[in-house]
Amino acid sequence: MPEGPSIVILKEETQHFTGQKIISVSGNASIDINRLQDQTIREFRTWGKHFLICFNDFTVKIHLLMFGTYRINERKELAPRLSLGFSDGELNFYTCSVKILEGDINTHYDWSIDVMNENWNPKKAKLSLDKVKNKMICDAVLEQDIFSGVGNIIKNEVLYRCYIHPESLVGKIPDEELNQLISECSIYSFEFLYWKKKFELKQHWLAHTKKTCLRCNLPFHKKQTGGKKRRSFFCTNCQKLYE
């Protein structure tokens, strides 16, 4: 599943379609796709893992889910979920969720919980974590209504940076460490964006998919952790378990 930084890249790659009229539309999405015909794109936005195509009185929300992809000015053999044609190119989405959000997009989203948004509010994240004290931190970090845009790669890297075991209970982690983790969720997301645009993201992974802890020179543990059962890679020697 693409994480927040990858959706920001999608937004940057489609900017040249801003202000353009859709001259053709097709696809097997379960929305009234004909509504998009001859509509002019006002702007592209992102909220976490959501890609937003904004028009005057509605927005098309694209969620790439686990296996979704997109192509700009090219196509796959697979039938598109949504295909938008312009006078100078096309935008195609595959194996994704497509929905229409009516009215002002600002009524649908809280921008302050998106770790890459200019309105990101770490204090709000802390208040939300205080309400889930019995949840494992590996689950809490992936909650999109707390850390919108954070995915499993960011989770593993941030927990390693912060020396926190993924199965630690939120309420047992000291505030200083918790505040550092909150900050790192945003910091690492922007580093992720920078590295991915340079095609060197995997070179910077310290924990995700790794077999050995670089700090301790000990084997990493690989385990499906928390209620979400997502893969965690961690060192039991330097990542403290708070329980």
Steps between C-alpha positions, in 0.01 A plus 500: 500500500652839401575717800442873529826612333425292190161669463670840529721395208186412302364848571824659378503287185147606403528873563510582128139379471381765748259739331444264208166373374430127490416423137451124543424273792466122530553218748317242708480699823163479675433872475324714242814553292304698239474775758872568446461565126590861411575584864804719573743386768538772762786341693657177618541437872604218727390387843718220625453212255211671317553673164241771445390639163310817588230661287279800580233318699628146549821299530605160367684301767747238383634242746754261350435239771751213509567445130380815323712670235484798268644598163548848357489524120519123464280199564513147637329203335277483807166680475521832688282577798502860380655659191504877446595645164625853442604696192865424569499168686315254721486375856414136572431323830488123552384262776402783733204647684325794331240704684336840464494742793235769469547867582799675654790258548589673828182361656621145438854513639687610809829622350662526843542123529684461167869471593606668173246781498603855590226492765634183669448530876721272712322610818177362359674171428613483863145560625376221273768261627399581858158351414643165388737422787435124482574474129836377374708779350542297178122527450464859620761632256301350212169657606416740218283717724813569709790479253346539156751388236713277721535144371692191599838613369483828689376315809797265508757769431361746756476240778859398433618861503324556829627177665142385565385137474192474272300306761538772762174628646434865419415589859826355632730698271643810675373831362847607386541188286142524376545862394819407316316222318222741399754745357688226317182383324494833317878541466549154355209545259674798341830312489315209337370745238849641433663157471224353284523787252872422472420127453703405806239437769595139574865597543401695811291233671648409838228264620236420239573158342845496664649191666761655731494794740772742394528635854535168681616266224231256614227329296181697445171343598238478224147464630139591425421727792192657653139465405575608145747211454736711289864401459737648754880485489662582831789441737412372846833624635481874423126551444346516845177319575267715713232280657 
